[in-house]
Amino acid sequence: MTSRRLVLTRCASLIGAASTGLLLPAHAQASKIRVGFMLPYTGTFAQLGVAIENGFRLAINEQGGKLGGREIEYFKVDDESDPSKGIENANKLVQRDKVDVLVGTVHSGVQMGIQKVARESGVLSLIPNAGVHAATRGLCAPNVFRTSFTNSQPTRALGQAMIAKGHKKAVWITWKYAAGDEAFEGFKESYTAAGGTIIKELGLPFPQVEFQALLTEIAALKPDAVACFFAGGGAAKFIKDYAAAGLKGKIPLYGSGFLTEGVLEAAGPAADGIITTMHYSDSLDTPRNKKFRLDYAKAYKAQPDVYAVQGYDTGLLLIQGANAVKGDLNSKPVLYKAMEGATIDSPRGKWTMSKAHNPVQDMYLRVVENKENKVLGVAAKALADSGAGCKMA
Ligand code: PHB
């Protein structure tokens, strides 16, 4: 081959490589960042999934729809809050769609499937709700970050608040699965430490809503108060059934704040007076929260709730990470370090990431008044999960 032909051949292959993006530095890649949502779009948590996606997109859209300068392509899987399909659904995004980041999910049981896939594949996994302890305790991982809470975080702020109101004997009621059982752990720890006695634990399988027999039992037990974990469509029905059973006004109802998130329109006056603890409140009187609520309402013609905030914060966290690596999500050590060190300027108030990758955040005490979660005060300041058993920490 003559030297001239050799040069031409080399040029041709260089042009070929450039057009496929191979020669560009990673951060300047023309390819889009692939973001996968694995969320419930059907069933009792459907509304929660939609709020999370809306919140996430709002954060990204505030950045011109880009991440670290790169365009985004979205993928979606409805996980139906079905734990038996958790691994298969996560693999649809990770193996079939080859996402760079998986955003999901709501249900703790389904999260365990995602966690397995995330640990095995190394894909960046952002948890916008599910509070299952293991994800940021024994099964924590460098590539997994949670922007919401652990299941026992909100209820660890609840016990003292109930005792302060003079309620010394309580009944606990929940859906019997990881989220309810771990919420109970937090309640039991805080309530008994403050001097309370739990006289009965009641439960029913997720996502059942046949509360009648259990409400009859509560009436017979005559506790000073009831504390619970329910969420989504089931929470709205529990609030209405509690009032219809004649318990409202007689036995005060408390809960982790999910009970009164996204359900106040549906529950109506039956929700008035319910006291909860949560890392957000719609009525937080800060410029940050007010602006967020206005922007969200404009974009979606709907009121945001804690799920929308968690989705939004997931976007904020990813933006901070992506900016630190100029869009090259494969620069993992730098990406993870930026996300670990992030302070999120959230509508809920500023929060930081624990070593096990779970928010360190304030818990508010709230009461429902006229379809609003009104803030009564801060029930726990900068509350962190223990992260017990997390080896990476
Ligand atoms: C959960 O399953 O972890 C879960 C679901 C809904 C909530 C909170 C936690 O509102």
Residues whose N, C-alpha, C, O or C-beta is under 5 A from the ligand:
A	BS01	PHB	V106 H107 S108 A130 G131 V132 A179 A231 F258
